[in-house]
Amino acid sequence: MNKNLESITADRPNIITSQIEAISFYRKMDIKETVKEMIAGKYVIVEEFYSNGLLVLGELKKRLSFKYTDKSFQGQRAYRSAFREASHRLLIKVKENKLTVKKGPKVGWLELLYPDVSEFYVSFPEVQGMNSSWEWYKKGIEIKTLDITLKPYYNTYFPTRFDHLKLFDKWLKKYDGSKEKAIEIGVGSGVLSFQLIQNGFNDIFASDTNKNAIIGVSQECERLGFKDNITLSQGDLFENCDVKADVIVFNPPWIKAKHKLEEGIDKAMYYEDGLFDRFFEQAQNHLKPDGKIVMIFSNLAEVIETQSAHPIIDELRNNGRFRKDLHLTREVRASSRRTKREDNRKNEKVELWVLAAKTKK
Ligand SMILES: C[S@@+](CC[C@H](N)C(=O)[O-])C[C@H]1O[C@@H](n2cnc3c(N)ncnc32)[C@H](O)[C@@H]1O
């Protein structure tokens, strides 16, 4: 079922296994002085209680917000970057896959991602990230459209709002073409492929650049009994794909990157120049003559900044390779009405595009 699973290992936070020169932080110590040293470049190790780490981070935030008073987008980006850099010098010790401080969370990823290392330091923010991911993993994400609970692997994109799944479900229910073969690009937590399976597609090729997504979906397929239905491949777009499909599905990243993309989850949100052009060019070779490309997109980029491009509209306008078959939209239901972020995003709509190859004259 997997093209290259044996050869991939999960991406995990960097760790330090050697002795390091650092300040050990206990609650009775001068926190302001400790944070000053941390900003200046010293490592700090959280001792005694997990909450001591939270205290240090709180103080770091306070100190940096005095320094970075510019509230503009750029100013806040500089603040976040300074916080990120300094906070990663706050370390916590892990021994036999457990945090060595008292009253810390039990983070299952420490066991699953580091079976080979018995003692190490890892940054406190990375532990917080692993802890939050572990909580999602343990609890699972209930997907009502599918009647299953997903367990997203560490550092993998998973849906927290479900409007695009409802749109896709609506299209799948009406689709009456062949269901012999499907391809999903950017499989993430597997949710769209699982929708395909539940709607009668039994032979799917699915890829993702993110190694953890491929490992996670492979485990999910075992757990949910879908392993005979999906061939997984870690790689770029249609790399390793030698089939032609009736349906090609892609829920791509929605925002054009202004930074250099990192491997992993960064590529779930942001796309680099040329991604869509490469996708459409390769899709031509993997689509059966009557096949459909189904893409999920959103006006999120426009909501954030009005001058943004729309790569699907651009493709239809400029390249003459595909025609539009269908375009559905749905307002995104805010997950919480109270947060400012949701207010900014109140005009957000999710889109489903169905494209077909233009017949050559
Ligand atoms: C918005 S997420 C969608 C995940 C999932 N399909 C869903 O609908 O919840 C986009 C996914 O595409 C993957 N991706 C981004 N660029 C890719 C590429 N060039 N080739 C394959 N996958 C890519 C990302 O790693 C991410 O998992």
The ligand as an ORCA input file, in Angstrom:
! r2SCAN-3c Opt
* xyz 0 1
  C      -4.432     22.494      3.274
  S      -3.611     20.978      3.539
  C      -4.889     19.825      3.102
  C      -4.778     18.500      3.809
  C      -5.979     17.562      3.613
  N      -6.098     17.128      2.246
  C      -7.263     18.249      4.059
  O      -8.076     18.591      3.188
  O      -7.458     18.427      5.270
  C      -2.485     20.905      2.165
  C      -1.617     19.666      2.140
  O      -0.846     19.669      0.925
  C       0.476     19.261      1.206
  N       1.347     19.783      0.143
  C       1.789     21.056     -0.043
  N       2.569     21.135     -1.132
  C       2.612     19.893     -1.675
  C       3.261     19.329     -2.815
  N       4.030     20.069     -3.620
  N       3.110     17.997     -3.066
  C       2.335     17.220     -2.243
  N       1.702     17.709     -1.143
  C       1.839     19.018     -0.864
  C       0.740     19.827      2.590
  O       1.815     19.176      3.236
  C      -0.613     19.589      3.273
  O      -0.673     18.322      3.890
*
